[in-house]
Amino acid sequence: MKGKVMIIGLGLIGGSIALAIKKEHPLAQIVGFDINEQQAKLAKSLKVVDDYCSSYEEEVADADFIVISVPVMQANEVLKLLSRIDFVKPQVLITDVGSTKGSITSLAATLFPQKNVTFIGGHPMAGSHKSGVIAARSHLFENAFYVLTPFDQDANPKEIALTKMWLAGTKANFITMSATEHDLAAGVISHFPHVVAAGLVHQAEDMQGSNPFVSRLAAGGFRDITRIASSNPTMWKDILIHNKETILTLLDQWMEQMTMVKDNLTQNNEDFLLDFFRKAKEFRDGLPVKAKGAIPSFYDLYVDVPDYPGIISEITGILAKEKISITNIRIMETREEIYGVLRLSFQSEDDRQSAEDCLRKYTMYETYIV
């Protein structure tokens, strides 16, 4: 496809979408904007975009496809500004990448009535440990779910199809649903879990005042199930405000469930407690293993290693020879004369599998996945 694409916001997501479009549509002109001009310059130097601008209001008028890739609170303001632009193309598509869809989709319906502009809300459900345009990858969304939320699904079949064509290079699995359906689903499997994770961390912090061992022992499983609590606080504050009604409903349901657990634990109801954990295990074990979801996957490989000087460089050297990239390394436990646990994080499932196969060639390294 030919045409002009405008990417507003050149972080990980915006940059990755730009690369995916460039790969699929090499004849398209991709122009980027970021409030941080150094980030925009970096995007051009990395060939993520063909060019960048210091003011997208001046560049966007002749665009065919516009991607708003900014935090949810700012996305509405960008949309309002775009509604004042005199677009010259007969058909203009605007989409966003925010993880809440109700507010911006409803706003778009009031801003672009009876015009040559169509807004199709979007939420690519994939991410990375890394951030910024330097971490952008054209394959970031491959096999991930990419939700599209038009204001009126029946009225926009051509526009939905055209949006998918522009985004075909993401190689994502597109799903079309209403903004309400999206916000409920995202609330259950992404937004609310972040609230729970943050709550668990706060509880541990409160308890360490009376028991100093809490923070020292808060490793292993606790760190894993609360890892998402390390996400950007401002971003998650904004998401909760934008998906307020869904979160309030989920909080009520959660408290009812926890009250039920508390009551049955008080009564020593072993049958209830067994059933509570059994049903959770059955549903959890039935979830797709390799599919990407709303919360970025962590591709971790654990390695039992002897504690002696140079062991980490030895392992990283082995992986480097095979050109396997590691995104993070953490020593879980090191005690003299006892095996420690090294946690290696990777960008993808394929990288982790390659690393596991590579290290298993060396019999002194036992690897496992939790």
ABEGO torsion letter per residue (X at the ends): XBEBBBBBEBBAAAAAAAAAAAAABAABBBBBBBABAAAAAAAAAAGABABBBABAAAAAAABABBBBBBBAAAAAAAAAAAAABBBABABBBBBBABABAAAAAAAAAAABBGBABBBBBBBBBBBBABBEAAABBAAAABGBBBBBBBABAAAAAAAAAAAAAAAAAAGBBBBBBBAAAAAAAAAAAAAAAAAAAAAAAAAAAAAAAABAAAAAABBEAAAAAAAAAABBAAAAAAAAAAAAAAAAAAAAAAAAAAAAAAAAAAAGBAAAAAAAAAAAAAAAAABBAABBBABBBBBBBBBBBBBBBGAAAAAAAAAAAAGBBBABBBBABBBBGBBBBBBBBBABAAAAAAAAAAAAABAABBBBBX
